[in-house]
C-alpha cells in the first residue's frame, strides 16, 4: 500500500486523536486548547508528513457557493433555534459555560469559536476532503459517523440532529471547497442559540 498521499491512512491515523480529546480540560479555555492541539495541529502535521497540503484538507477561503449556503442555512437555523429554547433539556444544557456578565460571556463564546473551528477543520476538513476525491458519499459518511458519536452525552435530540447536520455541512463545504462555511454556520448558530437560551 502506498503510504504517501493515502487518504485512508490519513483518515485512520486521524481517528486516533478523537478519544484523546474526550474528558480533557476543566473549562472552556482548556477545552479549546485541547481541541486545537488534537483536532488541528497534530492531524495537520500527520497530513503534511503524508504529503497533503493544507488546501487539500479544506484549509483555504474557498469559493462563493459555500458562503451562499451558509447564509441560507443560518437564516433557516433561526426558527430551529427558537424551537430548541422550548426544549428544557437543551435550555438547561446551554450555554456550556458559566459566566459573570456579558463581557465574560462574549470572551467565552470566542473560546467556543476555537472549539468549533477545530471540529470543523477536523471532521469537515481533514477527514472529508482527501477521501471525497475518491468517493464523495463514502467520505461524507466516514466523517459523519464519528462526528455523530462524539455528541453522545449531550441532550438526546442532538444525536440525530448532528448526523443530519454533518451531512449538510459536508455537502456545503465540498461545494465551497473549504470547511470555513460550516465553521461559520456552526459557531454563529451556536452563539445565537446561547443568546436565545439566556434571554428567552
C-alpha positions as CSV (number, residue, x, y, z in Angstrom):
1,X,0.0,0.0,0.0
2,X,1.3,3.4,-1.0
3,X,1.7,5.4,2.2
4,X,2.3,8.9,0.7
5,X,-0.8,10.8,-0.1
6,X,-3.0,7.9,1.0
7,X,-6.4,9.4,2.2
8,X,-7.4,6.2,4.0
9,X,-4.2,6.2,6.0
10,X,-4.7,9.9,6.9
11,X,-8.2,9.1,8.0
12,X,-7.2,6.1,10.1
13,X,-4.4,7.9,11.8
14,X,-6.6,11.0,12.5
15,X,-9.2,8.9,14.2
16,X,-6.7,8.1,16.9
17,X,-6.9,11.8,18.0
18,X,-10.7,11.7,18.8
19,X,-10.5,9.8,22.1
20,X,-7.6,12.0,23.2
21,X,-9.9,15.0,23.3
22,X,-12.6,13.3,25.5
23,X,-12.8,14.5,29.0
24,X,-9.8,16.8,28.8
25,X,-9.9,20.3,30.3
26,X,-11.8,21.7,33.2
27,X,-13.2,24.8,31.5
28,X,-14.0,26.2,28.0
29,X,-10.5,27.7,27.5
30,X,-8.8,24.3,28.3
31,X,-11.3,22.6,26.0
32,X,-10.3,25.0,23.2
33,X,-6.6,24.3,23.8
34,X,-7.0,20.5,23.7
35,X,-9.3,20.7,20.7
36,X,-6.9,22.9,18.8
37,X,-4.0,20.5,19.6
38,X,-5.7,17.2,18.8
39,X,-8.1,18.3,16.0
40,X,-6.0,20.8,14.1
41,X,-2.2,20.9,14.9
42,X,-1.4,17.2,15.2
43,X,-3.7,16.0,12.3
44,X,-2.3,18.7,10.1
45,X,1.2,17.5,10.9
46,X,0.2,14.0,10.0
47,X,-1.3,15.2,6.8
48,X,1.9,17.1,6.0
49,X,4.1,14.1,6.6
50,X,1.8,12.1,4.3
51,X,2.3,14.7,1.6
52,X,-1.0,16.6,1.8
53,X,-1.1,20.4,1.5
54,X,-3.4,22.3,3.9
55,X,-5.6,23.5,1.0
56,X,-6.2,19.8,0.1
57,X,-7.6,19.4,3.6
58,X,-10.0,22.3,3.2
59,X,-7.8,25.0,4.7
60,X,-8.5,27.8,2.3
61,X,-11.1,30.5,1.8
62,X,-12.9,28.6,-0.9
63,X,-15.5,29.9,-3.3
64,X,-18.8,31.8,-3.0
65,X,-21.0,28.7,-3.2
66,X,-20.2,27.6,0.3
67,X,-20.8,31.1,1.8
68,X,-24.1,31.5,-0.1
69,X,-25.3,28.2,1.5
70,X,-24.0,29.4,4.9
71,X,-26.3,32.5,4.7
72,X,-29.3,30.4,3.6
73,X,-28.8,27.8,6.3
74,X,-28.1,30.3,9.0
75,X,-31.4,32.0,8.3
76,X,-33.1,28.6,8.4
77,X,-31.5,27.8,11.7
78,X,-33.2,30.8,13.5
79,X,-36.6,29.1,13.8
80,X,-35.0,25.8,14.7
81,X,-33.1,27.6,17.5
82,X,-36.2,29.2,18.7
83,X,-37.8,25.8,18.9
84,X,-34.7,24.5,20.8
85,X,-35.2,27.0,23.5
86,X,-38.5,25.4,24.3
87,X,-36.9,22.0,24.9
88,X,-35.9,22.0,28.6
89,X,-33.1,19.6,28.2
90,X,-31.5,21.9,25.6
91,X,-32.1,25.1,27.5
92,X,-30.7,23.6,30.8
93,X,-27.5,22.4,28.9
94,X,-26.6,25.6,27.1
95,X,-24.6,27.7,27.3
96,X,-22.0,25.1,28.2
97,X,-20.1,27.6,30.4
98,X,-20.8,29.7,33.5
99,X,-20.4,33.5,33.0
100,X,-20.3,36.5,35.3
101,X,-21.5,39.1,32.8
102,X,-21.8,39.9,29.1
103,X,-18.1,40.6,28.6
104,X,-17.3,37.2,30.2
105,X,-20.0,35.6,28.0
106,X,-18.5,37.1,24.8
107,X,-15.0,36.1,25.7
108,X,-16.1,32.5,26.4
109,X,-18.0,32.5,23.1
110,X,-14.7,33.2,21.4
111,X,-13.3,30.1,23.1
112,X,-16.3,28.2,21.9
113,X,-15.4,29.5,18.4
114,X,-12.0,28.0,18.7
115,X,-13.6,24.6,19.6
116,X,-16.0,24.9,16.7
117,X,-13.1,25.8,14.3
118,X,-11.2,22.7,15.5
119,X,-14.2,20.4,15.0
120,X,-15.0,21.7,11.5
121,X,-11.3,21.6,10.5
122,X,-11.1,18.0,11.6
123,X,-14.4,16.5,10.6
124,X,-15.3,18.6,7.5
125,X,-11.7,19.3,6.6
126,X,-9.1,16.6,7.3
127,X,-11.4,13.6,7.4
128,X,-13.5,14.7,4.5
129,X,-11.6,16.4,1.7
130,X,-9.0,13.8,0.8
131,X,-11.5,10.9,0.9
132,X,-14.0,12.9,-1.2
133,X,-11.5,12.9,-4.1
134,X,-12.0,9.1,-4.2
135,X,-15.7,8.8,-3.3
136,X,-17.8,11.8,-2.1
137,X,-20.7,10.0,-0.4
138,X,-18.4,7.5,1.3
139,X,-16.3,10.4,2.6
140,X,-19.4,12.2,3.8
141,X,-20.5,9.2,5.8
142,X,-16.9,8.4,7.0
143,X,-16.7,11.8,8.7
144,X,-20.3,11.9,9.8
145,X,-20.4,8.7,11.9
146,X,-17.6,9.7,14.3
147,X,-18.9,13.3,14.4
148,X,-22.3,12.0,15.5
149,X,-20.8,9.6,18.0
150,X,-18.9,12.4,19.8
151,X,-22.3,14.0,20.6
152,X,-23.2,11.2,22.9
153,X,-23.7,12.6,26.3
154,X,-25.2,15.8,25.1
155,X,-29.0,16.3,25.0
156,X,-30.6,13.3,23.2
157,X,-32.1,15.4,20.4
158,X,-28.6,16.4,19.3
159,X,-27.7,12.9,18.2
160,X,-30.0,12.7,15.1
161,X,-29.5,16.4,14.5
162,X,-25.7,16.0,14.5
163,X,-26.0,13.2,12.0
164,X,-28.2,15.3,9.6
165,X,-26.1,18.4,10.2
166,X,-22.9,16.5,9.5
167,X,-24.2,15.6,6.0
168,X,-25.4,19.1,5.2
169,X,-22.2,20.7,6.4
170,X,-20.1,18.3,4.4
171,X,-22.0,18.9,1.2
172,X,-21.8,22.7,1.7
173,X,-18.1,22.6,2.3
174,X,-17.3,20.4,-0.7
175,X,-19.3,22.8,-2.9
176,X,-17.4,25.7,-1.3
177,X,-14.0,24.0,-1.4
178,X,-13.4,24.9,2.3
179,X,-14.6,24.0,5.8
180,X,-15.0,27.7,6.7
181,X,-18.7,27.9,5.7
182,X,-19.6,25.1,8.1
183,X,-17.4,26.7,10.8
184,X,-19.2,30.0,10.5
185,X,-22.6,28.2,10.5
186,X,-21.7,26.0,13.4
187,X,-20.2,28.8,15.5
188,X,-22.6,31.7,14.8
189,X,-25.5,29.3,15.1
190,X,-24.2,28.3,18.5
191,X,-23.7,31.9,19.6
192,X,-27.3,32.7,18.5
193,X,-28.7,29.7,20.4
194,X,-26.8,30.6,23.6
195,X,-28.0,34.2,23.5
196,X,-31.6,32.9,23.0
197,X,-31.2,30.5,25.9
198,X,-30.1,33.4,28.1
199,X,-32.7,35.9,27.0
200,X,-35.8,33.8,26.3
